[in-house]
Amino acid sequence: MLDIHFVREHKEEVRANLAKRQHQPYLEMFDALIQQDLEYRKALMEVENLRAKRNQLTAQVQQNLNNPSEKQRLIAESKQVGEQITQNEKLQNELKEKVRIALMRLPNIMDDSVPYGKDDSENVTTKTWGEIPQHDFEVQHHGQIAKNIQGAEFERAVKIAGTGFYSLKGPLVLLDHALQWYAMDTIMRDGFIPVSPPLMMNRAAYEGVTDLGDFEQVLYKLEKEDLHLIATSEHPLTAMYMNETLSEKELPIQLGGISPCFRKEIGKHGLDERGFHRVHQFNKVEQIVFCRPEESPAWQERMLGNTEKMMQGLKIPYRIVNVCTGDLGIVAAKKYDIEGWSPREKKYFELMSLSNCTTYQAVRLNIKFAKPDGSKEYVHTLNATGISTTRMLRAILEHYQTPEGGLRVPEVLLPYMYGVEAFPKL
């Protein structure tokens, strides 16, 4: 959420930044916000003036205790002013709520390094790594390899939970856990503290970390409960510090989230009915950082470095994409996507993302830090995928499948595999 004080002081800058997103409703929302804020401040001033008038009348009543008629007149006038205050306070609170909702729906201020573009077709590739593999056999669908090695159940999972669910078993349970611990080992070496968070959040906390549209499109809600299943550990880990003022010496805070994640996945992409690419439930390791504002760009690059270490360790060719203005979500000021190569489809697909959210989540959650001089400032928050295991399982099942339809284990995962180096087709 944008800070209203920042918006008031930088109206033209904010509007110009919103225009880069090429989404007219944002500009209309912004113009409405400015008008609502003017009306709110006018109502606030009116209430303050009326309170001052009531205080003045109260003092005059005390001065006219020996003048009954004047005293009664002043009391009656004070009562009328009190009724006006009540009416204006109601209007003031209504306008304040409208301003809050408008601020919640407006997107973050984008970093100057975000490329200008209309949609994902104009995202900018900043780096590619690895040689594109050449196979002398037809690369099978990752879901088929999973079946070949008896590593997953798709039809039986759909029978008990519906489309978009799956069951891992045997080999892929081992690989799933190996990926989680490989990711956790990587980020722990960089100082990240592992955290296993609650798998549910109340709405007040959730509103602090995500687009309000996600409540309809992404999040599962528990019936008759003010609780939602988490879509990523980023959300509870960031909200952990809501309504807190940290000391500057506590920063940076580095957290490594490890958890199952749950998503409706309503949208244009559709669900994966015979694989793991887009599903309702998956495991993920996440990097979370709280830092001083001036340090967040460097932290985003550092977290990207951890992600690259994992990709290079797994020897999966990838590219880094700087997400353009027209494709950037509302929470991030800058976002990188890491896309892995699919030897079956012969194109890149998204594996990970890294976002610098600047103060957007901190303002919503009221997370500040205290400076030595006593002043307070909002922290910057960042998040980055360590490994989303289902997406990475797809990549491994495509890159490490054998001509016979079995699967080799990536060398970097062998320490986590209890001596298992390969899974034959059964």
Secondary structure, 3 states (H helix, E strand, C coil): CCCHHHHHHCHHHHHHHHHCCCCHHHHHHHHHHHHHHHHHHHHHHHHHHHHHHHHHHHHHHHHCCCCHHHHHHHHHHHHHHHHHHHHHHHHHHHHHHHHHHHHHHCCCCCCCCCCCCCCHHHCEEEEEECCCCCCCCCCCCHHHHHHHCCCEECHHHHHHHCCCCCEECCHHHHHHHHHHHHHHHHHHCCCCEEECCCCEECHHHHCCCCCCCHHHHCCCECCCCCCEECCCCHHHHHHCCCCCEEEHHHCCEEEEEEEEEECCCCCCCCCCCCCCCCCCEEEEEEEEEEECHHHHHHHHHHHHHHHHHHHHHHCCCEEEEECCCCCCCCCCCEEEEEEEEECCCCEEEEEEEEEECCCHHHHHHCCEEECCCCCEEECEEEEEEEEEHHHHHHHHHHHCECCCCCEECCHHHHHHCCCCCEECCC
